[in-house]
Amino acid sequence: MVFALLRSSTVALAEQLAAGLPDEFSRTVLAGSLGVAWDSANPIRANLFAAGIREAVTYVLHFLAPDEAIKACGWYKTYREKQKKIGERTKIEFKDQPTRVHRMVYATQGGIPDKALEELGVDIGDAHKKLRFVVDELSKYTHVRPGTLIQGDDKVVVFMEDTLGAMIRFLTVVSDVRAAIVDAVSEHANCLAGDALTESVVQELDELSTHTMVEEVIADDIQIVEIGPDQVQLEVRGKVYVELNYGSGADFRRGDGASMRDKYPFSVKMIAAVTDLKPVIAGPVRVDNSSFFE
């Protein structure tokens, strides 16, 4: 992504943000917003930037946090019941519509309750606060009125970089939560994968020798596929180390048997309830034994 006539510090932030955005459309809106912001001859360039980035933030939040997914979360259901009771008492109709704050929460943690998030040791409050402040500022400058113009290149740069920085911080927290979940489940996920591969040797390993023995399983690549309202979906990958034995017990006693060691990549899907983040296997363990036949 190339941004002409922008300061190097602004370009660096823009490129960092672009790398964290969820799709090409959001990156296109970012590029367009930055493109109009540095036209020094345009007195409302900062306002146009504000309008574009505000739309980008709104789009990203809706992309990461759909209405129905939010409404299915336990924490939102608690909020709904509370607001209904307040509405009954005050005679004000409750509109069951997620707010921007709800979208920030879901984008960050899905259906994971605050207590479980605290146990992961991730602080999301500051990032949410900064993004809310920035969106309010963007809204203020989106509507061009007397007194809403940001004039001077230096002031425009500060406004842009504060905005980009807040968005980066928010998306960083989204990643931080996922990294913390991976750390929390990694040991148990490794044990589950090991049990699945040793309790019954999978076909892809069994067909490689007369008697295949699993010696070690290392799950060293755990990816968060999705943090949903009720569960976290995981893709677990790693290596299984095996001993391949050829021949019967009698063959080995006569010295006619043969053994060799090898390793193969494996993958398995797991899920974990958002309430306790304890993974369980959610599908067959797949082993790629293609290297054996090469």
Phi and psi in degrees as GROMACS dihedral restraints (atoms count N, CA, C in turn):
[ dihedral_restraints ]
;  ai    aj    ak    al  type     phi  dphi    fc
    3     4     5     6     1  -114.7    20    10
    4     5     6     7     1   132.4    20    10
    6     7     8     9     1  -122.4    20    10
    7     8     9    10     1   110.8    20    10
    9    10    11    12     1   -79.1    20    10
   10    11    12    13     1   147.6    20    10
   12    13    14    15     1    63.3    20    10
   13    14    15    16     1    24.8    20    10
   15    16    17    18     1  -108.7    20    10
   16    17    18    19     1   150.3    20    10
   18    19    20    21     1   -65.9    20    10
   19    20    21    22     1   151.3    20    10
   21    22    23    24     1   -59.1    20    10
   22    23    24    25     1   -36.4    20    10
   24    25    26    27     1   -67.3    20    10
   25    26    27    28     1   -36.9    20    10
   27    28    29    30     1   -69.7    20    10
   28    29    30    31     1   -41.3    20    10
   30    31    32    33     1   -60.8    20    10
   31    32    33    34     1   -42.8    20    10
   33    34    35    36     1   -61.4    20    10
   34    35    36    37     1   -44.5    20    10
   36    37    38    39     1   -65.6    20    10
   37    38    39    40     1   -41.3    20    10
   39    40    41    42     1   -62.8    20    10
   40    41    42    43     1   -42.6    20    10
   42    43    44    45     1   -67.6    20    10
   43    44    45    46     1   -37.6    20    10
   45    46    47    48     1   -64.0    20    10
   46    47    48    49     1   -42.8    20    10
   48    49    50    51     1   -66.2    20    10
   49    50    51    52     1   -43.7    20    10
   51    52    53    54     1   -57.5    20    10
   52    53    54    55     1   -38.5    20    10
   54    55    56    57     1   -65.4    20    10
   55    56    57    58     1   -25.2    20    10
   57    58    59    60     1   -96.7    20    10
   58    59    60    61     1    -7.6    20    10
   60    61    62    63     1   -72.5    20    10
   61    62    63    64     1   152.7    20    10
   63    64    65    66     1   -79.0    20    10
   64    65    66    67     1   -20.4    20    10
   66    67    68    69     1  -157.6    20    10
   67    68    69    70     1   176.8    20    10
   69    70    71    72     1   -68.9    20    10
   70    71    72    73     1   -32.9    20    10
   72    73    74    75     1   -61.8    20    10
   73    74    75    76     1   -47.3    20    10
   75    76    77    78     1   -63.5    20    10
   76    77    78    79     1   -33.5    20    10
   78    79    80    81     1   -70.5    20    10
   79    80    81    82     1   -33.5    20    10
   81    82    83    84     1   -66.5    20    10
   82    83    84    85     1   -42.7    20    10
   84    85    86    87     1   -63.6    20    10
   85    86    87    88     1   -40.5    20    10
   87    88    89    90     1   -60.3    20    10
   88    89    90    91     1   -47.2    20    10
   90    91    92    93     1   -62.2    20    10
   91    92    93    94     1   -42.8    20    10
   93    94    95    96     1   -64.3    20    10
   94    95    96    97     1   -39.0    20    10
   96    97    98    99     1   -65.4    20    10
   97    98    99   100     1   -40.5    20    10
   99   100   101   102     1   -70.7    20    10
  100   101   102   103     1   -33.1    20    10
  102   103   104   105     1   -62.9    20    10
  103   104   105   106     1   -39.4    20    10
  105   106   107   108     1   -80.2    20    10
  106   107   108   109     1   -20.2    20    10
  108   109   110   111     1   -71.6    20    10
  109   110   111   112     1   -23.4    20    10
  111   112   113   114     1  -109.9    20    10
  112   113   114   115     1    21.7    20    10
  114   115   116   117     1   -85.2    20    10
  115   116   117   118     1    91.9    20    10
  117   118   119   120     1   -59.6    20    10
  118   119   120   121     1   -21.2    20    10
  120   121   122   123     1   -79.4    20    10
  121   122   123   124     1   -10.1    20    10
  123   124   125   126     1   -98.0    20    10
  124   125   126   127     1   113.3    20    10
  126   127   128   129     1   -70.3    20    10
  127   128   129   130     1   -14.8    20    10
  129   130   131   132     1  -111.7    20    10
  130   131   132   133     1    25.3    20    10
  132   133   134   135     1   -60.3    20    10
  133   134   135   136     1   -39.4    20    10
  135   136   137   138     1   -67.7    20    10
  136   137   138   139     1   -34.7    20    10
  138   139   140   141     1   -67.5    20    10
  139   140   141   142     1   -40.6    20    10
  141   142   143   144     1   -66.0    20    10
  142   143   144   145     1   -38.5    20    10
  144   145   146   147     1   -61.2    20    10
  145   146   147   148     1   -45.1    20    10
  147   148   149   150     1   -60.0    20    10
  148   149   150   151     1   -43.3    20    10
  150   151   152   153     1   -63.6    20    10
  151   152   153   154     1   -44.2    20    10
  153   154   155   156     1   -66.4    20    10
  154   155   156   157     1   -45.0    20    10
  156   157   158   159     1   -69.1    20    10
  157   158   159   160     1   -35.7    20    10
  159   160   161   162     1   -60.0    20    10
  160   161   162   163     1   -42.1    20    10
  162   163   164   165     1   -65.6    20    10
  163   164   165   166     1   -36.8    20    10
  165   166   167   168     1   -64.1    20    10
  166   167   168   169     1   -44.0    20    10
  168   169   170   171     1   -62.5    20    10
  169   170   171   172     1   -45.3    20    10
  171   172   173   174     1   -60.8    20    10
  172   173   174   175     1   -44.1    20    10
  174   175   176   177     1   -62.9    20    10
  175   176   177   178     1   -47.2    20    10
  177   178   179   180     1   -61.4    20    10
  178   179   180   181     1   -42.7    20    10
  180   181   182   183     1   -64.5    20    10
  181   182   183   184     1   -40.2    20    10
  183   184   185   186     1   -68.7    20    10
  184   185   186   187     1   -35.4    20    10
  186   187   188   189     1   -64.9    20    10
  187   188   189   190     1   -45.3    20    10
  189   190   191   192     1   -80.7    20    10
  190   191   192   193     1   -20.3    20    10
  192   193   194   195     1  -138.9    20    10
  193   194   195   196     1    80.5    20    10
  195   196   197   198     1   -66.4    20    10
  196   197   198   199     1   152.2    20    10
  198   199   200   201     1   -53.5    20    10
  199   200   201   202     1   -52.2    20    10
  201   202   203   204     1   -64.9    20    10
  202   203   204   205     1   -34.0    20    10
  204   205   206   207     1   -66.5    20    10
  205   206   207   208     1   -41.8    20    10
  207   208   209   210     1   -62.4    20    10
  208   209   210   211     1   -45.7    20    10
  210   211   212   213     1   -65.1    20    10
  211   212   213   214     1   -20.8    20    10
  213   214   215   216     1   -84.3    20    10
  214   215   216   217     1    -7.9    20    10
  216   217   218   219     1   -77.3    20    10
  217   218   219   220     1   144.9    20    10
  219   220   221   222     1   -60.9    20    10
  220   221   222   223     1   -40.4    20    10
  222   223   224   225     1   -68.4    20    10
  223   224   225   226     1   -30.5    20    10
  225   226   227   228     1   -75.5    20    10
  226   227   228   229     1   -35.8    20    10
  228   229   230   231     1   -61.8    20    10
  229   230   231   232     1   -38.8    20    10
  231   232   233   234     1   -62.5    20    10
  232   233   234   235     1   -44.2    20    10
  234   235   236   237     1   -60.9    20    10
  235   236   237   238     1   -43.8    20    10
  237   238   239   240     1   -59.9    20    10
  238   239   240   241     1   -46.9    20    10
  240   241   242   243     1   -64.1    20    10
  241   242   243   244     1   -39.0    20    10
  243   244   245   246     1   -64.1    20    10
  244   245   246   247     1   -44.6    20    10
  246   247   248   249     1   -68.2    20    10
  247   248   249   250     1   -32.7    20    10
  249   250   251   252     1   -63.5    20    10
  250   251   252   253     1   -42.3    20    10
  252   253   254   255     1   -65.5    20    10
  253   254   255   256     1   -39.7    20    10
  255   256   257   258     1   -64.1    20    10
  256   257   258   259     1   -40.0    20    10
  258   259   260   261     1   -63.9    20    10
  259   260   261   262     1   -39.6    20    10
  261   262   263   264     1   -64.5    20    10
  262   263   264   265     1   -36.8    20    10
  264   265   266   267     1   -75.4    20    10
  265   266   267   268     1   -35.5    20    10
  267   268   269   270     1   -99.4    20    10
  268   269   270   271     1    -3.0    20    10
  270   271   272   273     1    64.8    20    10
  271   272   273   274     1    26.9    20    10
  273   274   275   276     1  -109.0    20    10
  274   275   276   277     1   125.9    20    10
  276   277   278   279     1   -67.6    20    10
  277   278   279   280     1   131.4    20    10
  279   280   281   282     1   -84.2    20    10
  280   281   282   283     1   123.7    20    10
  282   283   284   285     1   -95.0    20    10
  283   284   285   286     1   113.4    20    10
  285   286   287   288     1   -76.8    20    10
  286   287   288   289     1    72.3    20    10
  288   289   290   291     1  -134.0    20    10
  289   290   291   292     1   119.4    20    10
  291   292   293   294     1   -57.9    20    10
  292   293   294   295     1   142.6    20    10
  294   295   296   297     1   -93.1    20    10
  295   296   297   298     1   175.5    20    10
  297   298   299   300     1   -60.6    20    10
  298   299   300   301     1   -38.1    20    10
  300   301   302   303     1   -63.1    20    10
  301   302   303   304     1   -42.0    20    10
  303   304   305   306     1   -60.1    20    10
  304   305   306   307     1   -38.6    20    10
  306   307   308   309     1   -67.0    20    10
  307   308   309   310     1   -38.8    20    10
  309   310   311   312     1   -61.7    20    10
  310   311   312   313     1   -43.8    20    10
  312   313   314   315     1   -63.1    20    10
  313   314   315   316     1   -47.6    20    10
  315   316   317   318     1   -65.4    20    10
  316   317   318   319     1   -42.8    20    10
  318   319   320   321     1   -58.7    20    10
  319   320   321   322     1   -33.7    20    10
  321   322   323   324     1   -80.0    20    10
  322   323   324   325     1   -47.7    20    10
  324   325   326   327     1  -129.4    20    10
  325   326   327   328     1     0.8    20    10
  327   328   329   330     1    58.7    20    10
  328   329   330   331     1  -132.4    20    10
  330   331   332   333     1   -91.7    20    10
  331   332   333   334     1     7.5    20    10
  333   334   335   336     1   -65.3    20    10
  334   335   336   337     1   123.4    20    10
  336   337   338   339     1   -67.6    20    10
  337   338   339   340     1   157.4    20    10
  339   340   341   342     1   -56.8    20    10
  340   341   342   343     1   -39.2    20    10
  342   343   344   345     1   -62.0    20    10
  343   344   345   346     1   -43.6    20    10
  345   346   347   348     1   -65.5    20    10
  346   347   348   349     1   -36.0    20    10
  348   349   350   351     1   -66.6    20    10
  349   350   351   352     1   -39.7    20    10
  351   352   353   354     1   -61.0    20    10
  352   353   354   355     1   -38.5    20    10
  354   355   356   357     1   -66.2    20    10
  355   356   357   358     1   -24.1    20    10
  357   358   359   360     1   -76.2    20    10
  358   359   360   361     1   -16.2    20    10
  360   361   362   363     1    79.4    20    10
  361   362   363   364     1    25.2    20    10
  363   364   365   366     1  -106.8    20    10
  364   365   366   367     1   126.9    20    10
  366   367   368   369     1   -97.5    20    10
  367   368   369   370     1   113.2    20    10
  369   370   371   372     1  -103.7    20    10
  370   371   372   373     1   -12.1    20    10
  372   373   374   375     1   -58.9    20    10
  373   374   375   376     1   -44.8    20    10
  375   376   377   378     1   -64.5    20    10
  376   377   378   379     1   -42.2    20    10
  378   379   380   381     1   -64.5    20    10
  379   380   381   382     1   -41.3    20    10
  381   382   383   384     1   -64.2    20    10
  382   383   384   385     1   -43.4    20    10
  384   385   386   387     1   -61.1    20    10
  385   386   387   388     1   -43.7    20    10
  387   388   389   390     1   -65.9    20    10
  388   389   390   391     1   -41.2    20    10
  390   391   392   393     1   -68.4    20    10
  391   392   393   394     1   -38.7    20    10
  393   394   395   396     1   -61.2    20    10
  394   395   396   397     1   -43.4    20    10
  396   397   398   399     1   -61.7    20    10
  397   398   399   400     1   -44.1    20    10
  399   400   401   402     1   -64.0    20    10
  400   401   402   403     1   -42.9    20    10
  402   403   404   405     1   -62.5    20    10
  403   404   405   406     1   -39.7    20    10
  405   406   407   408     1   -62.0    20    10
  406   407   408   409     1   -41.3    20    10
  408   409   410   411     1   -65.4    20    10
  409   410   411   412     1   -43.0    20    10
  411   412   413   414     1   -60.5    20    10
  412   413   414   415     1   -41.9    20    10
  414   415   416   417     1   -62.9    20    10
  415   416   417   418     1   -37.7    20    10
  417   418   419   420     1   -64.2    20    10
  418   419   420   421     1   -39.5    20    10
  420   421   422   423     1   -90.6    20    10
  421   422   423   424     1   -12.1    20    10
  423   424   425   426     1   -63.0    20    10
  424   425   426   427     1   -40.8    20    10
  426   427   428   429     1   -87.8    20    10
  427   428   429   430     1   110.6    20    10
  429   430   431   432     1   -76.8    20    10
  430   431   432   433     1   111.3    20    10
  432   433   434   435     1  -136.6    20    10
  433   434   435   436     1   161.5    20    10
  435   436   437   438     1   -53.8    20    10
  436   437   438   439     1   132.3    20    10
  438   439   440   441     1    91.4    20    10
  439   440   441   442     1    -1.6    20    10
  441   442   443   444     1  -106.2    20    10
  442   443   444   445     1     5.0    20    10
  444   445   446   447     1   -84.6    20    10
  445   446   447   448     1   133.7    20    10
  447   448   449   450     1  -100.1    20    10
  448   449   450   451     1   114.2    20    10
  450   451   452   453     1  -113.5    20    10
  451   452   453   454     1   144.4    20    10
  453   454   455   456     1    99.7    20    10
  454   455   456   457     1   132.4    20    10
  456   457   458   459     1   -58.2    20    10
  457   458   459   460     1   -42.0    20    10
  459   460   461   462     1   -62.5    20    10
  460   461   462   463     1   -43.0    20    10
  462   463   464   465     1   -67.5    20    10
  463   464   465   466     1   -37.6    20    10
  465   466   467   468     1   -63.6    20    10
  466   467   468   469     1   -42.5    20    10
  468   469   470   471     1   -62.2    20    10
  469   470   471   472     1   -45.5    20    10
  471   472   473   474     1   -60.0    20    10
  472   473   474   475     1   -44.9    20    10
  474   475   476   477     1   -60.9    20    10
  475   476   477   478     1   -45.7    20    10
  477   478   479   480     1   -63.0    20    10
  478   479   480   481     1   -47.5    20    10
  480   481   482   483     1   -70.7    20    10
  481   482   483   484     1   -34.3    20    10
  483   484   485   486     1   -62.5    20    10
  484   485   486   487     1   -41.3    20    10
  486   487   488   489     1   -66.0    20    10
  487   488   489   490     1   -49.0    20    10
  489   490   491   492     1   -61.8    20    10
  490   491   492   493     1   -39.9    20    10
  492   493   494   495     1   -63.6    20    10
  493   494   495   496     1   -39.0    20    10
  495   496   497   498     1   -66.9    20    10
  496   497   498   499     1   -39.5    20    10
  498   499   500   501     1   -66.3    20    10
  499   500   501   502     1   -40.3    20    10
  501   502   503   504     1   -62.6    20    10
  502   503   504   505     1   -44.1    20    10
  504   505   506   507     1   -59.8    20    10
  505   506   507   508     1   -42.3    20    10
  507   508   509   510     1   -63.8    20    10
  508   509   510   511     1   -48.6    20    10
  510   511   512   513     1   -66.9    20    10
  511   512   513   514     1   -28.7    20    10
  513   514   515   516     1   -65.9    20    10
  514   515   516   517     1   -41.1    20    10
  516   517   518   519     1   -64.2    20    10
  517   518   519   520     1   -38.4    20    10
  519   520   521   522     1   -56.1    20    10
  520   521   522   523     1   -44.3    20    10
  522   523   524   525     1   -69.8    20    10
  523   524   525   526     1   -37.7    20    10
  525   526   527   528     1   -61.0    20    10
  526   527   528   529     1   -41.5    20    10
  528   529   530   531     1   -61.8    20    10
  529   530   531   532     1   -44.0    20    10
  531   532   533   534     1   -64.9    20    10
  532   533   534   535     1   -39.6    20    10
  534   535   536   537     1   -64.7    20    10
  535   536   537   538     1   -38.7    20    10
  537   538   539   540     1   -66.3    20    10
  538   539   540   541     1   -37.8    20    10
  540   541   542   543     1   -63.9    20    10
  541   542   543   544     1   -43.8    20    10
  543   544   545   546     1   -57.9    20    10
  544   545   546   547     1   -45.5    20    10
  546   547   548   549     1   -60.7    20    10
  547   548   549   550     1   -40.0    20    10
  549   550   551   552     1   -69.2    20    10
  550   551   552   553     1   -33.8    20    10
  552   553   554   555     1  -100.5    20    10
  553   554   555   556     1    -7.9    20    10
  555   556   557   558     1   -59.0    20    10
  556   557   558   559     1   -45.8    20    10
  558   559   560   561     1   -64.0    20    10
  559   560   561   562     1   -45.9    20    10
  561   562   563   564     1   -67.7    20    10
  562   563   564   565     1   -39.4    20    10
  564   565   566   567     1   -62.7    20    10
  565   566   567   568     1   -39.1    20    10
  567   568   569   570     1   -63.5    20    10
  568   569   570   571     1   -42.3    20    10
  570   571   572   573     1   -64.6    20    10
  571   572   573   574     1   -41.8    20    10
  573   574   575   576     1   -62.6    20    10
  574   575   576   577     1   -44.1    20    10
  576   577   578   579     1   -63.6    20    10
  577   578   579   580     1   -41.5    20    10
  579   580   581   582     1   -61.7    20    10
  580   581   582   583     1   -44.3    20    10
  582   583   584   585     1   -62.3    20    10
  583   584   585   586     1   -42.3    20    10
  585   586   587   588     1   -64.7    20    10
  586   587   588   589     1   -31.6    20    10
  588   589   590   591     1   -89.6    20    10
  589   590   591   592     1   -19.8    20    10
  591   592   593   594     1  -101.0    20    10
  592   593   594   595     1   -30.5    20    10
  594   595   596   597     1   -66.8    20    10
  595   596   597   598     1   -36.8    20    10
  597   598   599   600     1  -146.5    20    10
  598   599   600   601     1   115.9    20    10
  600   601   602   603     1   -63.6    20    10
  601   602   603   604     1   127.7    20    10
  603   604   605   606     1   -70.6    20    10
  604   605   606   607     1   157.8    20    10
  606   607   608   609     1   -56.3    20    10
  607   608   609   610     1   -40.8    20    10
  609   610   611   612     1   -61.4    20    10
  610   611   612   613     1   -24.2    20    10
  612   613   614   615     1   -93.7    20    10
  613   614   615   616     1   -37.4    20    10
  615   616   617   618     1   -61.9    20    10
  616   617   618   619     1   -32.4    20    10
  618   619   620   621     1   -79.7    20    10
  619   620   621   622     1    -2.6    20    10
  621   622   623   624     1   -86.4    20    10
  622   623   624   625     1   -19.2    20    10
  624   625   626   627     1  -156.9    20    10
  625   626   627   628     1   173.3    20    10
  627   628   629   630     1   -62.9    20    10
  628   629   630   631     1   -39.7    20    10
  630   631   632   633     1  -146.6    20    10
  631   632   633   634     1   108.9    20    10
  633   634   635   636     1   -97.9    20    10
  634   635   636   637     1   128.6    20    10
  636   637   638   639     1  -115.6    20    10
  637   638   639   640     1   128.8    20    10
  639   640   641   642     1   -82.5    20    10
  640   641   642   643     1   123.3    20    10
  642   643   644   645     1   -98.1    20    10
  643   644   645   646     1   -38.1    20    10
  645   646   647   648     1  -157.5    20    10
  646   647   648   649     1   146.3    20    10
  648   649   650   651     1  -128.4    20    10
  649   650   651   652     1   126.7    20    10
  651   652   653   654     1  -124.9    20    10
  652   653   654   655     1   111.7    20    10
  654   655   656   657     1   -93.4    20    10
  655   656   657   658     1    99.5    20    10
  657   658   659   660     1  -114.4    20    10
  658   659   660   661     1     9.1    20    10
  660   661   662   663     1  -140.7    20    10
  661   662   663   664     1    98.9    20    10
  663   664   665   666     1  -114.3    20    10
  664   665   666   667     1   121.8    20    10
  666   667   668   669     1  -114.7    20    10
  667   668   669   670     1   139.6    20    10
  669   670   671   672     1   -84.0    20    10
  670   671   672   673     1   113.7    20    10
  672   673   674   675     1   -78.0    20    10
  673   674   675   676     1   -43.1    20    10
  675   676   677   678     1  -163.2    20    10
  676   677   678   679     1   140.8    20    10
  678   679   680   681     1  -105.3    20    10
  679   680   681   682     1   103.8    20    10
  681   682   683   684     1   -97.3    20    10
  682   683   684   685     1  -171.8    20    10
  684   685   686   687     1   -64.6    20    10
  685   686   687   688     1   -34.7    20    10
  687   688   689   690     1  -115.4    20    10
  688   689   690   691     1   -26.4    20    10
  690   691   692   693     1  -149.2    20    10
  691   692   693   694     1   159.2    20    10
  693   694   695   696     1  -102.8    20    10
  694   695   696   697     1   128.6    20    10
  696   697   698   699     1   -98.0    20    10
  697   698   699   700     1   131.6    20    10
  699   700   701   702     1  -123.1    20    10
  700   701   702   703     1   144.9    20    10
  702   703   704   705     1  -114.7    20    10
  703   704   705   706     1   116.0    20    10
  705   706   707   708     1  -109.1    20    10
  706   707   708   709     1   126.9    20    10
  708   709   710   711     1  -128.1    20    10
  709   710   711   712     1   157.9    20    10
  711   712   713   714     1   178.3    20    10
  712   713   714   715     1  -157.7    20    10
  714   715   716   717     1  -124.6    20    10
  715   716   717   718     1   140.3    20    10
  717   718   719   720     1  -112.8    20    10
  718   719   720   721     1   125.5    20    10
  720   721   722   723     1   -98.1    20    10
  721   722   723   724     1   128.8    20    10
  723   724   725   726     1  -132.4    20    10
  724   725   726   727     1   159.9    20    10
  726   727   728   729     1  -112.4    20    10
  727   728   729   730     1   123.2    20    10
  729   730   731   732     1  -101.4    20    10
  730   731   732   733     1   120.9    20    10
  732   733   734   735     1  -113.3    20    10
  733   734   735   736     1   134.7    20    10
  735   736   737   738     1  -121.6    20    10
  736   737   738   739     1   121.2    20    10
  738   739   740   741     1   115.0    20    10
  739   740   741   742     1   162.8    20    10
  741   742   743   744     1   -83.6    20    10
  742   743   744   745     1   175.4    20    10
  744   745   746   747     1   -59.5    20    10
  745   746   747   748     1   -39.4    20    10
  747   748   749   750     1   -64.2    20    10
  748   749   750   751     1   -39.2    20    10
  750   751   752   753     1   -59.7    20    10
  751   752   753   754     1   -42.4    20    10
  753   754   755   756     1   -68.6    20    10
  754   755   756   757     1   -37.3    20    10
  756   757   758   759     1   -64.6    20    10
  757   758   759   760     1   -33.2    20    10
  759   760   761   762     1   -82.5    20    10
  760   761   762   763     1    -6.7    20    10
  762   763   764   765     1    85.3    20    10
  763   764   765   766     1    14.2    20    10
  765   766   767   768     1   -97.3    20    10
  766   767   768   769     1    -8.3    20    10
  768   769   770   771     1   -79.3    20    10
  769   770   771   772     1   167.5    20    10
  771   772   773   774     1  -142.1    20    10
  772   773   774   775     1   148.2    20    10
  774   775   776   777     1  -136.0    20    10
  775   776   777   778     1   151.1    20    10
  777   778   779   780     1  -150.8    20    10
  778   779   780   781     1   156.4    20    10
  780   781   782   783     1  -111.2    20    10
  781   782   783   784     1   146.9    20    10
  783   784   785   786     1  -155.6    20    10
  784   785   786   787     1   174.4    20    10
  786   787   788   789     1  -140.6    20    10
  787   788   789   790     1   150.1    20    10
  789   790   791   792     1  -142.3    20    10
  790   791   792   793     1   145.7    20    10
  792   793   794   795     1   -74.0    20    10
  793   794   795   796     1   146.4    20    10
  795   796   797   798     1  -134.1    20    10
  796   797   798   799     1   162.7    20    10
  798   799   800   801     1  -146.4    20    10
  799   800   801   802     1   149.8    20    10
  801   802   803   804     1  -155.3    20    10
  802   803   804   805     1   142.6    20    10
  804   805   806   807     1   -90.0    20    10
  805   806   807   808     1   139.7    20    10
  807   808   809   810     1  -133.8    20    10
  808   809   810   811     1   158.8    20    10
  810   811   812   813     1  -132.3    20    10
  811   812   813   814     1   155.2    20    10
  813   814   815   816     1  -140.3    20    10
  814   815   816   817     1   134.3    20    10
  816   817   818   819     1   -65.2    20    10
  817   818   819   820     1   141.3    20    10
  819   820   821   822     1   -66.5    20    10
  820   821   822   823     1   -19.4    20    10
  822   823   824   825     1   -77.2    20    10
  823   824   825   826     1   -28.6    20    10
  825   826   827   828     1  -132.2    20    10
  826   827   828   829     1   -11.6    20    10
  828   829   830   831     1    55.0    20    10
  829   830   831   832     1    35.8    20    10
  831   832   833   834     1   -99.6    20    10
  832   833   834   835     1   112.0    20    10
  834   835   836   837     1   -72.8    20    10
  835   836   837   838     1   150.6    20    10
  837   838   839   840     1  -134.5    20    10
  838   839   840   841     1   153.8    20    10
  840   841   842   843     1   -72.2    20    10
  841   842   843   844     1   133.8    20    10
  843   844   845   846     1  -120.3    20    10
  844   845   846   847     1    18.8    20    10
  846   847   848   849     1  -179.7    20    10
  847   848   849   850     1   173.9    20    10
  849   850   851   852     1   -68.9    20    10
  850   851   852   853     1   151.5    20    10
  852   853   854   855     1   -82.0    20    10
  853   854   855   856     1   127.5    20    10
  855   856   857   858     1  -106.1    20    10
  856   857   858   859     1   129.4    20    10
  858   859   860   861     1  -116.7    20    10
  859   860   861   862     1   131.5    20    10
  861   862   863   864     1   -93.7    20    10
  862   863   864   865     1   102.3    20    10
  864   865   866   867     1  -101.0    20    10
  865   866   867   868     1    15.6    20    10
  867   868   869   870     1   -60.5    20    10
  868   869   870   871     1   -30.6    20    10
  870   871   872   873     1   -64.2    20    10
  871   872   873   874     1   -25.2    20    10
  873   874   875   876     1   -64.7    20    10
  874   875   876   877     1   -31.7    20    10
  876   877   878   879     1   -97.3    20    10
  877   878   879   880     1     1.1    20    10
